């Protein structure tokens, strides 16, 4: 059995930002090294450059990276690949709305029309979305960029709570290590669970991680310019172990509950009760990461009550149990 060829798009051949090397290295590691004892033949890997990089004589292009990439394949090779992976796109295309190369967009469309399985990691979803390949589909990206993805491409059903989305012939992942989760998932689809599990073991990573990227999202409160709210919100964060109510907070802010509700929602984009729950979850996460306190004590200090209640909220909003969350963070710190 063969899983065929995998074409990996290198969006900046010259001066590739060093922080994008991780996503590029993932498919190279998973698909580029033959694993003949697990499956023979393995994948055929092609690194396909866009040809949009600066010229080599431009020293600024490689500044800060110490690396210049020259690929052996180009965009014309995408059309003959069985799987096409876009690991990331330049930051300027995400943050500043700089257009992606038209040649890349056309090549992605041609590859999809030719029957290729289309995959994105990290911010690569912006390229698939620009090509129209995510219209009407569920998709994800790094949680820091999902709001931009949803705003820029409203036809895409963006889900910021998952590590990856498998929609058959189009798959997308969240950022960084979630890209490894998706690549191992592709191996699992192509060769079965045993091969994927053995490969994960060789890479010293879990074959499957519980939960989604919700467990990694920053739960801190959005900034607010409302000077009247800031002191009471700071006070509330310092007293999360108390049974706080909207009336309590409104009284401390010298407002009616209705006015407090309206002002907080305008300032933070959420309701007072949801704000409180988010802060309690954030406190519980911090305690799980930094202390050895029992789950019962963490539930008490965060204001979420019993261990069962803490577990309920974690499973619902974070996607994993408190125990799984603590283990994941400790493994990441080792």
C-alpha positions in Angstrom: 0.0 0.0 0.0 1.2 3.5 -0.8 -0.1 6.8 0.5 1.4 8.6 -2.6 3.1 11.9 -2.8 2.9 14.8 -0.3 3.6 18.3 -1.6 4.6 20.9 1.1 4.2 24.5 0.1 7.1 26.8 1.1 5.6 30.3 0.8 8.9 32.2 1.2 11.9 30.5 -0.3 14.3 33.2 0.7 14.6 34.4 4.3 11.9 32.1 5.7 11.0 33.5 9.2 12.6 31.3 11.8 9.3 31.0 13.7 7.7 29.3 10.7 10.4 26.6 10.5 8.6 24.5 13.1 5.4 24.0 11.0 7.6 23.4 7.9 9.6 20.7 9.8 6.5 18.7 10.9 5.5 17.3 7.5 9.1 16.9 6.6 9.7 14.8 9.7 6.4 12.7 9.4 6.4 12.2 5.6 10.0 12.7 4.5 11.8 9.9 6.3 11.1 6.4 5.0 9.6 4.1 7.5 10.0 0.9 5.5 9.5 -1.4 8.5 6.1 0.2 9.1 4.9 0.7 5.6 6.7 0.2 2.3 6.5 2.2 0.2 6.3 5.3 2.4 5.3 8.8 1.2 7.1 10.7 -1.5 7.8 14.2 -0.2 8.2 17.3 -2.4 9.0 20.8 -1.1 7.4 23.2 -3.5 8.4 26.8 -3.5 6.3 29.7 -4.6 9.1 31.6 -6.2 8.0 34.7 -4.4 11.0 35.2 -2.1 13.5 38.0 -2.3 16.7 37.5 -4.4 19.7 35.9 -2.6 21.7 39.1 -2.9 19.2 40.9 -0.6 20.8 40.3 2.7 17.8 41.7 4.6 15.7 38.7 3.3 17.5 36.2 5.5 18.2 38.6 8.4 17.6 36.9 11.7 17.1 33.5 10.3 20.5 32.3 9.2 18.8 30.1 6.6 18.0 30.4 3.0 15.8 27.7 1.4 15.9 26.5 -2.2 13.2 24.0 -3.1 13.5 21.3 -5.7 9.9 21.7 -6.9 7.6 24.5 -7.8 3.9 25.3 -7.8 3.4 23.4 -11.0 4.2 20.2 -9.1 1.2 20.6 -6.7 -1.2 19.3 -9.3 0.4 15.9 -9.4 0.5 15.4 -5.6 -1.9 13.2 -3.7 -1.7 15.4 -0.6 -0.9 19.2 -0.6 0.1 20.8 2.8 0.3 24.5 3.4 2.2 24.8 6.7 1.8 28.5 7.1 1.6 31.8 5.3 3.7 35.0 5.8 2.7 37.0 8.9 2.0 40.1 6.7 -0.7 38.1 4.9 -2.4 37.4 8.2 -1.8 40.5 10.2 -1.8 43.2 7.5 -4.0 41.6 4.8 -1.1 41.4 2.3 -2.4 39.4 -0.7 -1.1 35.9 -1.1 0.6 35.2 -4.4 -2.0 34.7 -7.1 0.1 31.8 -8.6 -0.2 30.0 -5.2 -4.0 30.4 -5.1 -4.4 29.1 -8.6 -2.1 26.2 -8.0 -4.1 25.2 -4.9 -7.3 25.3 -6.8 -5.8 23.2 -9.6 -4.5 20.6 -7.2 -7.9 20.3 -5.5 -9.6 20.0 -8.8 -7.1 17.2 -9.7 -8.2 15.3 -6.7 -5.5 16.2 -4.1 -6.2 16.0 -0.4 -5.7 19.6 0.9 -4.2 20.2 4.3 -3.3 23.3 6.2 -1.3 23.8 9.5 -1.2 26.9 11.7 -2.0 29.9 9.4 -2.0 27.8 6.2 -5.8 27.9 6.4 -5.7 31.5 5.1 -4.3 30.2 1.8 -7.0 27.5 1.5 -9.7 30.0 2.4 -8.4 32.5 -0.2 -8.6 29.7 -2.8 -12.3 29.1 -1.8 -11.5 25.6 -0.6 -12.9 26.2 2.9 -16.2 27.8 1.8 -19.1 26.1 3.7 -16.7 23.8 5.6 -15.6 23.6 9.2 -12.0 24.6 9.7 -9.5 25.8 12.3 -6.2 27.6 12.7 -4.1 28.8 15.6 -6.5 30.2 18.2 -4.8 33.6 18.0 -5.8 33.9 14.4 -9.2 32.2 14.2 -11.1 35.5 14.7 -9.2 37.0 11.8 -9.9 34.0 9.7 -13.7 34.1 10.5 -13.9 37.8 9.8 -12.0 37.7 6.5 -13.7 34.6 5.2 -17.3 34.6 6.6 -18.2 31.5 4.5 -15.8 29.4 6.5 -17.3 27.7 9.6 -14.3 28.5 11.9 -14.0 26.4 15.1 -11.3 27.7 17.5 -11.9 24.9 20.1 -10.3 21.9 18.2 -6.8 20.8 17.5 -7.7 19.8 13.9 -10.7 19.4 11.6 -11.0 16.4 9.2 -13.6 17.3 6.6 -12.7 14.4 4.3 -10.6 15.8 1.4 -9.8 19.1 3.2 -8.2 19.1 6.7 -7.0 22.0 8.8 -5.1 22.2 12.1 -4.5 24.7 14.9 -1.0 26.0 15.5 2.4 24.5 16.3 2.1 21.0 17.8 -1.5 20.6 16.6 0.0 20.3 13.2 1.9 17.2 14.3 -1.4 15.8 15.6 -3.0 16.3 12.2 0.0 14.8 10.3 -0.2 11.7 12.5 -3.9 11.6 11.9 -3.2 11.5 8.2 -0.8 8.6 8.7 -3.6 6.9 10.7 -6.0 7.4 7.8 -3.6 6.1 5.3 -1.9 3.2 7.1 -4.0 2.5 10.2 -3.7 3.0 13.9 -0.8 0.6 14.5 1.5 2.4 12.0 0.5 5.8 13.4 1.1 4.7 17.0 4.5 3.2 16.2 5.5 6.4 14.4 4.3 8.6 17.3 6.3 6.4 19.7 9.5 6.9 17.6 8.9 10.6 17.7 8.3 10.5 21.5 4.9 12.1 21.2 1.4 11.0 22.1 -0.4 9.2 19.2 -3.5 11.2 20.2 -4.0 14.1 22.6 -7.2 14.5 24.5 -9.2 17.7 24.2 -8.8 20.6 21.8 -7.0 23.9 21.6 -9.5 25.4 24.0 -7.2 24.3 26.8 -4.4 26.6 25.5 -6.5 29.7 24.9 -5.6 32.7 27.0 -8.6 33.3 29.2 -7.5 36.7 30.5 -10.1 39.5 30.4 -10.1 41.8 27.3 -8.7 45.3 27.9 -11.3 47.9 28.8 -11.1 51.7 28.7 -14.0 52.0 31.2 -12.3 53.5 34.2 -15.3 52.8 36.4 -15.2 49.1 35.7 -11.4 48.5 36.0 -11.2 48.7 39.9 -14.2 46.3 40.4 -12.9 43.8 37.9 -9.5 43.8 39.6 -11.2 43.3 42.9 -13.3 40.5 41.6 -10.2 38.7 40.2 -8.7 39.0 43.7 -11.8 37.4 45.4 -12.8 34.6 43.0 -13.0 32.2 46.0 -16.1 34.1 47.1 -19.7 33.4 45.8 -19.9 36.7 43.8 -23.0 37.8 42.1 -23.8 40.5 39.5 -25.5 42.5 42.3 -22.4 42.3 44.4 -20.2 43.6 41.6 -22.7 46.3 40.6 -23.0 47.5 44.2 -19.2 47.8 44.4 -19.1 49.7 41.1 -21.9 52.0 42.4 -24.2 51.1 39.5 -27.5 49.4 39.1 -27.3 45.7 38.1 -28.7 46.6 34.7 -26.2 49.4 34.1 -23.3 47.2 35.2 -24.5 44.4 32.9 -24.6 46.8 29.9 -21.3 48.5 30.7 -19.4 45.2 31.2 -20.8 43.7 28.1 -19.9 46.8 26.1 -16.3 46.8 27.5 -15.5 43.1 27.4 -17.9 41.6 24.8 -19.3 39.2 27.4 -21.9 39.0 30.1 -21.0 39.4 33.8 -21.7 35.7 34.6 -19.7 34.5 31.6 -16.9 36.9 32.6 -16.8 35.5 36.1 -16.8 31.9 34.8 -13.9 32.7 32.5 -11.9 34.2 35.3 -12.6 31.3 37.6 -11.5 28.8 34.9 -8.4 30.9 34.3 -7.6 30.8 38.0 -8.1 27.1 38.1 -5.8 26.6 35.1 -3.1 28.7 36.8 -3.3 26.7 40.0 -3.2 23.4 38.1 -0.1 24.5 36.2 1.8 26.0 39.1 0.8 24.0 42.3 0.3 20.5 43.5 -2.9 21.4 45.3 -5.7 18.8 45.3 -8.4 19.2 42.7 -10.9 19.8 45.5 -8.8 22.8 46.9 -8.4 24.2 43.4 -12.2 24.1 42.9 -12.6 26.0 46.2 -10.0 28.7 45.5 -11.3 29.3 42.0 -14.8 29.6 43.2 -16.0 26.7 41.0 -17.0 24.7 44.1 -16.6 20.9 44.3 -14.2 18.7 42.4 -17.2 17.4 40.3 -18.3 20.9 39.4 -14.7 21.9 38.4 -14.5 18.8 36.3 -17.9 19.6 34.6 -16.8 23.1 33.7 -13.4 21.9 32.4 -14.8 19.3 30.2 -17.4 21.7 28.8 -15.2 24.7 28.2 -11.6 23.5 28.2 -12.2 20.1 26.6 -10.3 18.0 29.1 -10.6 17.1 32.8 -8.5 19.0 35.4 -6.3 16.0 35.9 -5.6 15.7 32.1 -4.9 19.4 31.9 -2.3 19.2 34.7 -0.6 16.2 33.2 -0.4 17.9 29.8 1.2 21.0 31.1 3.7 19.0 33.2 4.6 16.9 30.2 5.1 20.1 28.2 7.4 21.5 30.9 9.7 18.4 30.9 
